């Protein structure tokens, strides 16, 4: 499908979905080991692969990232109706964890 377009550019937006956690599971099982949806290594591998594939078919990738998040507002959103103390346990009590973690993927 991308080969068929006349556009020279392919816009790729990335960041947010890859670094998220299963907040419900963390809220219910805070002592269990939890991982983000994609590791930073997996994220880099996937995006590098996609960029290379687009270039092979003559497209020029334009990479977009999400704006920085507000840790407090995002925490309030993800923890709504969940056990906030258990979620904070993963973050070692620091809501800034969310911004710091998100920045690794942008």
C-alpha positions as CSV (number, residue, x, y, z in Angstrom):
1,X,0.0,0.0,0.0
2,X,2.8,2.5,0.8
3,X,4.5,1.6,-2.5
4,X,1.4,2.8,-4.3
5,X,1.3,6.3,-2.9
6,X,2.9,9.1,-4.8
7,X,4.1,10.8,-1.6
8,X,7.8,10.9,-1.0
9,X,7.3,11.1,2.8
10,X,6.0,8.6,5.4
11,X,5.1,10.2,8.7
12,X,5.8,7.9,11.7
13,X,4.5,8.9,15.1
14,X,6.0,7.0,18.0
15,X,6.6,6.9,21.7
16,X,3.5,6.6,23.9
17,X,2.0,3.2,23.3
18,X,5.3,1.4,23.5
19,X,6.4,2.5,26.9
20,X,3.1,2.1,28.8
21,X,2.5,-0.5,31.5
22,X,-0.6,-2.6,32.4
23,X,-1.7,-0.3,35.2
24,X,-4.6,-2.5,36.3
25,X,-2.2,-5.4,36.8
26,X,0.2,-3.2,38.8
27,X,-2.6,-1.9,40.9
28,X,-3.7,-5.4,41.7
29,X,-0.3,-7.1,42.1
30,X,2.3,-4.5,43.1
31,X,4.9,-7.0,44.2
32,X,5.0,-8.9,41.0
33,X,7.6,-8.0,38.4
34,X,6.1,-5.7,35.7
35,X,7.4,-4.7,32.3
36,X,6.4,-2.0,29.8
37,X,4.6,-3.0,26.6
38,X,7.9,-2.9,24.7
39,X,11.4,-2.9,26.0
40,X,13.6,0.0,24.8
41,X,15.6,-2.5,22.8
42,X,12.6,-3.9,21.1
43,X,11.3,-0.4,20.4
44,X,14.5,0.6,18.7
45,X,14.7,-2.6,16.7
46,X,11.1,-2.2,15.4
47,X,11.5,1.4,14.5
48,X,14.9,0.9,12.9
49,X,13.4,-2.0,10.8
50,X,10.4,0.2,9.7
51,X,12.7,3.1,8.8
52,X,14.9,0.8,6.7
53,X,12.0,-0.8,4.9
54,X,10.5,2.6,4.0
55,X,13.9,3.8,2.7
56,X,14.2,0.6,0.6
57,X,11.0,1.5,-1.3
58,X,12.1,5.1,-1.9
59,X,10.2,6.8,0.9
60,X,11.6,9.3,3.3
61,X,10.5,8.7,6.9
62,X,9.5,11.8,9.0
63,X,9.7,10.8,12.6
64,X,7.4,12.5,15.1
65,X,7.4,12.1,18.8
66,X,4.8,12.9,21.4
67,X,5.1,16.0,23.5
68,X,6.4,15.6,27.1
69,X,3.9,14.4,29.6
70,X,2.8,16.1,32.8
71,X,3.6,13.4,35.4
72,X,0.9,14.4,37.9
73,X,-1.9,14.7,35.3
74,X,-0.9,11.4,33.7
75,X,-0.7,9.7,37.0
76,X,-4.2,10.9,37.9
77,X,-5.4,9.6,34.6
78,X,-3.8,6.1,34.7
79,X,-4.6,5.5,38.4
80,X,-8.3,6.6,38.3
81,X,-10.3,3.9,40.1
82,X,-7.1,1.9,40.9
83,X,-5.0,1.5,43.9
84,X,-2.7,4.5,43.7
85,X,-0.4,3.3,46.5
86,X,0.3,0.1,44.6
87,X,1.1,2.0,41.4
88,X,3.3,4.4,43.3
89,X,5.2,1.4,44.6
90,X,6.4,0.6,41.1
91,X,7.5,4.2,40.8
92,X,9.3,4.2,44.1
93,X,6.9,6.9,45.3
94,X,7.9,9.3,42.6
95,X,5.4,10.4,39.9
96,X,8.2,11.9,37.9
97,X,9.0,8.3,37.1
98,X,6.4,8.6,34.3
99,X,8.1,11.5,32.6
100,X,11.6,10.0,33.0
101,X,10.4,6.6,31.6
102,X,8.5,8.2,28.7
103,X,11.5,10.3,27.7
104,X,13.5,7.1,27.0
105,X,11.2,6.3,24.1
106,X,11.3,9.7,22.4
